[in-house]
């Protein structure tokens, strides 16, 4: 009986793993119709509109991917989905009694937004890391950035850079300036509190820092992904 139960669990796990890999491989070529975070927002706010409009990577201002990389994951071009040094530092801080912080790469955030839920449990972080490594194997870096920029939350009910650009600045994503891209990237850590169109003093500090980092990296930093 125990052996049968173990065998059933093993086959169920392998089946779920195979289905996940096939779905990720499909999304390399087909744009995801929605995301776990968008569905979660809709369930929590069924009477509120959700703004999202998918745009190809080529139709996004080159300042925008540079802004999110400068802000959140400057090792994005070279790492394989998980920044183990950042995770080690976060675990040390947790052991010392501090809160469990994210230490997430852009690839991890893409996996989380697309398939998982918000929160800071070890189970979710483990799933996030596994999905991130799989994404790095199956998707090119440019595709990871494209999906991330199209599903990231920039404000309540505002998902993706195209919707955010039109709501906050009245322009399409391909017309974003360096400062506007930095303003959008600055709110990503907490888009329900920070506003790109009404930036607080703290958000302006982040905008200035991100803009300086973008200048140091340069537009050519992401050319050879």
Buried (B, 14 or more C-beta within 10 A) or exposed (E): EEEEEEEEEEEEEEEEEEEBEEEBBEBEEEEBEEBBBBEBBBEEEEEEEBBBBBBEBEEBBBBBBBBBBBBBBBEBBEBEBBBEEBBEEBBEBBEEEEEBEBBBBBBBBBBBBBBBEEEEEEEBBEBBBBBBBBBBEBBEBEBBBBBBBBBBBBBBBBBBBBBBBBBBBEEBBBEBEBBBBBBBBBBBEEBEEBBBEEBEEEBEEBBEBBBEBBEEBEEEBBEEB
